[in-house]
Amino acid sequence: MELIRARSRHNALPQLGELELALLELLWQKPGSDVKALASALTPERRPSISTLQSTVERLHRKNLLDRSKQGHAYVYTPVVKRGELMGRLIGDVINALHDGPTETILSGFVNAAASIDNDSLDRLKLLIDKHETNRRNA
């Protein structure tokens, strides 16, 4: 496990907790929200205290995942990265952390995951691979 942990630290995204991901999701839907708006968007059973939310968005800001600006007495937060970009980087981090030798198992798992999303995912994956191969040939 130490090998995976050590490998995943190299150029990796910071680890994200469940609340951090939930707040990022809300901010992708409504950028420029303050902590009170985020609190009201969370369901009552999932809503932590305001101070917990403040420390969580501050942590996301320190991780360079949120930008903030002062409006009146409160900070408003905007995601620095797009949702798809973050997902791609997280998937890349997992692959890099677990990769040790042949990639067939990783690639097979990725294809199976794409196929389970919807019928068009495999077609989009093939188009992305074709585009990547074309770019590589032209480089």
C-alpha positions in Angstrom: 0.0 0.0 0.0 2.9 2.4 0.7 4.1 1.9 -2.9 0.6 3.0 -4.2 0.5 5.9 -1.8 4.0 7.0 -2.8 3.4 6.7 -6.5 0.0 8.5 -6.3 1.6 11.5 -4.7 3.8 12.3 -7.7 2.0 15.0 -9.7 -1.3 13.8 -8.3 -4.3 15.8 -7.4 -4.9 16.3 -3.7 -7.2 13.7 -2.1 -10.8 14.8 -1.9 -13.3 13.8 0.7 -17.1 13.2 0.2 -18.1 16.7 1.4 -15.4 18.4 -0.8 -16.8 16.5 -3.9 -20.3 17.4 -2.9 -19.4 21.1 -2.6 -17.6 21.1 -5.9 -20.7 19.5 -7.6 -22.8 22.4 -6.2 -20.3 25.0 -7.3 -20.1 23.5 -10.9 -23.9 23.9 -11.0 -23.9 27.4 -9.5 -20.5 29.1 -9.5 -20.1 32.2 -7.4 -21.9 30.8 -4.4 -21.1 31.7 -0.8 -21.1 29.3 2.1 -24.7 30.1 3.1 -26.0 29.4 -0.4 -24.0 26.1 -0.4 -25.5 25.2 3.0 -29.1 25.8 1.8 -28.4 23.7 -1.3 -27.5 20.7 0.8 -30.3 18.4 2.0 -30.9 18.8 5.8 -29.6 15.3 6.6 -26.4 16.0 4.7 -25.9 19.5 5.9 -22.9 20.0 8.3 -22.4 23.2 10.3 -21.6 26.5 8.7 -18.1 26.4 10.3 -17.5 22.9 8.8 -18.5 24.2 5.4 -16.3 27.3 5.7 -13.3 25.2 6.6 -14.1 22.7 3.7 -14.3 25.4 1.0 -11.1 27.0 2.5 -9.4 23.7 2.2 -10.6 23.4 -1.5 -9.2 26.9 -2.0 -5.8 26.0 -0.6 -5.8 22.9 -2.8 -6.2 25.3 -5.8 -9.5 23.8 -6.8 -11.6 27.0 -5.9 -11.1 30.6 -6.6 -12.7 33.1 -4.2 -13.5 36.8 -4.1 -14.9 38.9 -1.4 -18.5 40.2 -1.9 -19.7 42.3 1.1 -18.8 40.3 4.2 -18.6 36.9 2.6 -16.4 35.1 0.1 -18.0 33.6 -3.0 -16.3 30.6 -4.5 -15.9 29.5 -8.1 -14.3 26.2 -9.3 -10.9 26.6 -11.0 -11.2 23.3 -12.9 -14.1 22.0 -14.9 -15.9 18.8 -13.8 -14.8 16.7 -16.7 -11.2 17.9 -16.3 -11.1 16.9 -12.6 -12.7 13.5 -13.4 -10.1 12.8 -16.1 -7.3 13.8 -13.8 -8.6 11.7 -10.9 -9.0 8.7 -13.2 -5.4 9.3 -14.5 -4.1 9.4 -10.9 -5.8 6.1 -10.1 -4.4 4.5 -13.2 -0.9 5.8 -12.5 -1.1 4.7 -8.9 -2.1 1.1 -9.8 -0.2 0.7 -13.0 2.5 -1.9 -12.7 3.2 -3.8 -15.8 0.7 -4.9 -18.5 -2.1 -2.4 -19.0 -4.7 -4.9 -20.4 -6.6 -5.2 -17.1 -6.8 -1.4 -16.7 -7.9 -0.8 -20.3 -10.4 -3.6 -20.1 -11.9 -2.2 -16.9 -12.0 1.3 -18.5 -13.8 -0.1 -21.6 -16.3 -2.0 -19.5 -17.0 1.1 -17.4 -17.6 3.1 -20.6 -19.9 0.4 -22.0 -21.9 0.4 -18.8 -22.6 4.1 -18.9 -24.7 4.2 -22.1 -24.7 2.9 -25.6 -22.8 5.8 -27.1 -19.9 5.8 -24.7 -17.9 3.2 -26.6 -18.4 5.1 -29.8 -17.2 8.3 -28.2 -14.2 6.4 -26.7 -13.3 5.1 -30.1 -13.5 8.6 -31.6 -11.2 10.0 -28.8 -8.7 7.2 -29.4 -8.8 7.9 -33.2 -8.3 11.6 -32.5 -5.4 11.0 -30.2 -3.7 8.7 -32.8 -4.1 11.3 -35.5 -2.6 14.0 -33.2 0.3 11.7 -32.3 1.0 11.0 -36.0 0.9 14.7 -36.9 3.2 15.7 -34.0 
